[in-house]
Amino acid sequence: MEKKVETYAVDLYHQTKNFAVVSKELNTHRKNIQGWVKQFSEDGMVGFIEKHGRKSGAILYKSKFD
């Protein structure tokens, strides 16, 4: 994950040639991830998937033994 973020930041810098834009973009992603983690810790897996399933690609698998 760290490598993907680093690669993304380098690519974004080469596109914009502006460190401020890169910093702002990465900060936005960080805030989004922190919000998802907070929501997940409050609602658990089922609540998280119900709210973010389609957007995040999260899928809830049911065991065949349930």
Helices and strands as residue ranges (DSSP letters): H 2-16, H 19-56
